[in-house]
């Protein structure tokens, strides 16, 4: 059996993995789902957070593991797991990108996101504070962007738990090498009806940084809510590969 370490994306917390964690544990796997700094139940001051804050937290988790883990990152957390893999490749069996940012060396999230071809007049879901350092979400667009396939009950619960996101981690570039990050097997789970990270950008990223396998889900950006059984089965299959 494998140990899965699950890392949430922006605005979210470990809570988004509850269905997946339960299903994986029922299948005999071990699961660690963490809150990144300033997310979920974590109380770190949001003004102090950058990408290193996230990778430090994840490194602390991995350093406690005696065996290699399957490290999963959703959305923004693709940046976090990539940089962490550079720091601690010996702790990671596989990297799994769930509709996540997959950077090349020297890229920041904001640089990658700017490459996405948006439809003309497509709305912005983000509200910036006056200092341009924090990002909140426009309530009326949250369901459409993140939870288009999800049950209303899951959407209501999620919207209650979303937290403000610091901009700094989006601006910090990763430093990756072929001899550390590049040596770990990579897997990408693409989501065809994703409005947060469009399928075109997902494919651009994994074509630029080829993965050992690409798995396709006919899903929105949150398959841990909308397609939990299918997503769990993909994770279990990856563990058996």
Buried (B, 14 or more C-beta within 10 A) or exposed (E): EBBBBBBBBBBBBBBBBBBBBEBBEEBEBBBBBBBBBBBBEBEBEBEEBBBBBBBEBBBEBBEEBEEBBBBBBBBBBBBBBBBBBBBBBEBBBBBBBBBBBBBBBEBBBEBBBEEBEEEEEEEEBBEEEEEEEBBBBEEEBBBEBBBBBBEEEBBEBBBEBBBBBBBBBBBBBBEBEEEBBBEBBBBBBBBEBBBBBBBEBBEBBBEEBEBEBBBEBEBBBBBBBBBBEBBBEBBBEBBEE
